[in-house]
């Protein structure tokens, strides 16, 4: 009987050491997303390096213009990796679904990507007109990792809607800006 146990040990060890098989593959972060995060971090680091509130206030206006100019040249988003932060329905004054997602700190899977960015993308979805998007949103929950496609929205004057100049401080800098977003497609990463 003891010999039988000794014969079974190698099979038990072999079964315990095999790695589980994953059923999905992870796409790398798109270059346009990496470039966007780098730009946000670059502007943020210059802002945070200012010596006092006077120089921060001076750079704030310059940094905001620089960020808006960059975004205006790069409005389209294709398969950017984001994390869902909020999905809410509202009926006042009209029916809509609020979808919010944030760019995680760089790429949390690979250290070669930049770190330090949390811009929020906000989209309003009309449930009566955009039923395909609504069906895709129904299966999502907070902190799900998803790919989004669409475009960052500008107002009629061509300006990107970001926090007001007085709304940015040490706790709420360029990396925490909110961007209005026209969502065209969304899908889970896995």
N, C-alpha and C positions, 0 to 999 in steps of 0.2 A: 504494500500500500504506500509506503514511504517513497519507493522508487517511482510510483505513478505520479506523485506530487512533484518530484524532481523533474520528471519528463514534461510536466505541464508548465513549469515556471518559465522556460524560454518563450513559449507561446503567449503567456500572459504579459510578459515584459514587452514583447514585440507589439502586441495589441495596444498597450498603454502608451507607447512612445510614438505612434503614428500621429502626424498632424491632421487635424480635421480639414476636410476639403471645403474651400469657400466657393460659393455659387455665383460670385460677381467679381468683376475686375474694376479697378478704380482708374478713371481717366485722369491724366494730369490736369492741373489748373490751367485754363487757357492763358496764352501769353498776354492778351488784352487785359485780363483780370489781374495778372501779376503786375503789369505796368501801371494799372490804376492804383493798386495797393501801394506800390513803390512811390508814386506821385503823392498820394495822401500822406504817407509817412515822411516824405521829404519836406513837404510844406509844414507838417505838424512839428517836425524836429526843429526847423528854423524858428517857428513860433515859440516853442517851448524853451529854446535856447536864449530868448531875449532876456535882458538883464532885469527889467522891471516892467511895471504896468504901462508906463509911457511908451516904451519901445514895442511892447506887445500890442498896444492899441494901434501904433503906426503900422506894424507888420500885418495886423489882422486884415485891414482893408486890402493891402497888396496881395496877401495870401489868398484871400477870398476871390479876387479877380483872377489870379493865376489858376486857381482850382477850377473856377467856372470856365475859363478859356480852354483848359485841358478837357473838361467834360464836354463842352460844345463840339470839340473835334472828335470826340469818342462817345457819341450818344448810344450807339447800338451795343447790345449785350447778347452774346450767344453762348449758351451753356455755361454760365458762370456758376460756380459752386457757392451756395449760400445755406444758411440755417434758418429755418422757420422760427420766427419769434412770436407771431400773433396771427390768428385767423378769427375774425369777428364778423357777425352779421349786424346790420343796422337798418332800421326802417324810417329814420327821421333825418332829413325831410323826405328822402326817397329810399327805396330798397337798394342796398349795396352790400358787398362783402369787402371788408378791409383785410388786406394781406400785407404783413410786414415780414421782412427777412433781413438778416445782417450778414455781412462778409465776416467770416471768422478771422481770428488772428492768423494772418497768413494762411498757409496750408497746414493744418494741424496734423497731417500725416507725414509730411516731408520737411526737414529742416532747411532745405535749400531755398524755400520760398520766403518772401518778406513777412515780417511780423508787425503787429501793433495796430491793425485797422479794424474798426467796427462800424463803417457806414451802414445806415439803415435804408433799405429800399421799401417804399410804401406804394401799394397799388390799390386802386378802388375798382372793383369788378361788379358789373351789372349782372345779377343772376338771371335776368330774363333774356338778355342778349348774348351772354357768354357762357352758355350751358356746358360747353366742352371744358372750359377752365374750371367751372364750378365742380364738375364731376372729378376733375383731377385734384382739386382742393379738398374734397370730401374724405379722401384717404390719408391726408396729412395730419400731423400733430406737431405741437411745439418741439423744437430742437431737431426735427427731421432734417436731414441733409438732402438738398434738392439742387437740380440744375434749373436755372431760369433763363429765359430768352425774352427779349423785348427791347425797349429803349428808355433811356432816362429822359424825362419830360422837361421841357423848358416852357416858360410862360410866353405870352404874346410878344413881349419885348425881347425875347431871345435869352432871357436870364434864367439860369438854373435856380430852382427854389431850394435854398439852403437856410440854415438858421440865421436869424438877423445878426448884425454885427454885435449888438449888445448881448446876444444869447450865447456867445462863445466865450468861455473862460477856461481856467486850467482843468476843470473837470469835464468840460464839454468843448473840445477843440475840433479841428477839421476831421479827425478820425471818427468823430461821433455825429457827423452831419447826416441829415435826413434828405433823401432824394426821392422825388416823385417818380414813379415808374409805370410805364405802360406794359403790362404783362401780356405776352403773346403765347408763351408755352412754359410749362413747368412739368418736371418729372423727377421721381426719386432717383437718387444715385445708386441705390441698391435695394 
